[in-house]
């Protein structure tokens, strides 16, 4: 599996997990959980993209 495809699937999976967690949590306290959920999605996506970018650069360098 190509690295970019793997990184994309990982970010998609983590986004889905975050969305499911938000959906479950919305029943508790909508505003608070929506804020936390959006931050989690943004953070996870950013970290995943940074990691995949560094791996690609390391692959190009070697």
C-alpha positions in Angstrom: 0.0 0.0 0.0 1.4 3.4 -1.0 2.3 5.7 2.0 0.0 8.5 0.9 -2.9 6.1 0.6 -2.2 4.6 4.0 -1.9 8.1 5.6 -5.2 9.1 4.0 -7.0 5.9 5.3 -5.5 6.5 8.8 -6.7 10.2 8.8 -10.1 9.1 7.4 -10.5 6.4 10.1 -9.5 8.7 12.9 -11.9 11.4 11.6 -14.7 8.8 11.5 -13.9 7.7 15.1 -14.0 11.4 16.2 -17.3 11.9 14.4 -18.8 8.8 16.1 -17.5 10.0 19.5 -19.0 13.4 18.9 -22.4 11.9 17.8 -22.5 9.8 21.0 -21.4 12.8 23.1 -23.9 15.3 21.5 -26.6 13.6 23.6 -24.8 14.8 26.7 -23.9 18.4 26.3 -24.1 19.5 22.7 -22.1 22.8 22.7 -19.2 21.7 24.9 -18.8 18.3 23.1 -19.1 19.9 19.7 -16.3 22.3 20.6 -14.1 19.5 21.9 -15.0 17.2 19.0 -14.0 19.8 16.4 -10.7 20.4 18.2 -10.0 16.7 18.3 -10.7 16.3 14.6 -8.5 19.3 13.7 -5.7 18.1 15.9 -5.8 14.5 14.7 -6.0 15.5 11.1 -3.1 18.0 11.4 -0.9 15.5 13.3 -1.6 12.8 10.8 -0.8 15.1 7.8 2.4 16.3 9.5 3.6 12.7 10.2 2.8 11.5 6.7 4.6 14.6 5.2 7.7 13.9 7.3 7.7 10.2 6.3 7.4 11.2 2.6 10.3 13.7 3.0 12.4 11.1 4.8 11.6 8.6 2.0 12.7 11.1 -0.6 15.9 12.0 1.3 17.0 8.3 1.5 
